[in-house]
């Protein structure tokens, strides 16, 4: 399975997932990182990875893979 090399398309993929189970807090987080040029913190990357997994989407690439 391919992986996302950038957090922006990964966040948008969760937001656009047809069966996304999102609340306001998750939507705010995903919208914020989808348009941010700053690198993710470890905590943000962990949360995004968890959301990708929950929605059956490819994972974020590790720094070694990117």
C-alpha positions as CSV (number, residue, x, y, z in Angstrom):
1,X,0.0,0.0,0.0
2,X,1.3,3.4,-0.9
3,X,1.7,6.0,1.8
4,X,1.2,9.7,2.0
5,X,4.5,11.7,1.8
6,X,2.8,15.0,2.9
7,X,0.3,15.6,5.7
8,X,-1.8,18.0,3.6
9,X,-3.3,15.4,1.2
10,X,-3.6,12.9,4.0
11,X,-5.7,15.3,6.1
12,X,-7.9,16.1,3.1
13,X,-8.4,12.4,2.4
14,X,-9.9,11.9,5.9
15,X,-12.0,15.0,5.5
16,X,-13.3,13.8,2.1
17,X,-13.8,10.2,3.1
18,X,-17.4,9.2,2.3
19,X,-17.9,7.5,5.7
20,X,-15.9,9.8,7.8
21,X,-16.8,9.9,11.5
22,X,-15.7,13.3,12.5
23,X,-16.6,15.7,15.2
24,X,-15.9,19.4,15.4
25,X,-12.6,19.0,17.1
26,X,-11.3,16.4,14.6
27,X,-12.6,18.6,11.6
28,X,-10.8,21.6,13.1
29,X,-7.6,19.7,13.5
30,X,-7.7,18.2,10.0
31,X,-8.6,21.6,8.4
32,X,-5.8,23.3,10.2
33,X,-3.1,20.9,9.2
34,X,-4.4,20.6,5.6
35,X,-3.5,24.2,5.0
36,X,-0.5,24.6,7.2
37,X,3.0,24.7,5.8
38,X,4.6,23.9,9.2
39,X,5.8,20.4,9.9
40,X,3.6,18.3,12.1
41,X,4.6,17.8,15.7
42,X,4.9,14.2,16.9
43,X,1.6,14.4,18.6
44,X,-0.1,15.8,15.5
45,X,1.5,13.1,13.3
46,X,0.3,10.4,15.7
47,X,-3.3,11.7,15.7
48,X,-3.3,12.0,11.9
49,X,-1.9,8.4,11.6
50,X,-4.6,7.1,13.9
51,X,-7.3,8.8,11.9
52,X,-5.9,7.5,8.6
53,X,-5.9,4.0,10.0
54,X,-9.4,4.3,11.4
55,X,-10.7,5.2,7.9
56,X,-8.8,2.5,6.1
57,X,-6.5,5.1,4.3
58,X,-2.8,4.7,3.6
59,X,-0.4,5.7,6.4
60,X,1.9,8.7,6.5
61,X,5.4,7.9,5.2
62,X,8.1,7.9,7.8
63,X,10.9,10.4,7.5
64,X,13.0,7.6,6.1
65,X,10.5,6.9,3.3
66,X,9.8,10.6,2.5
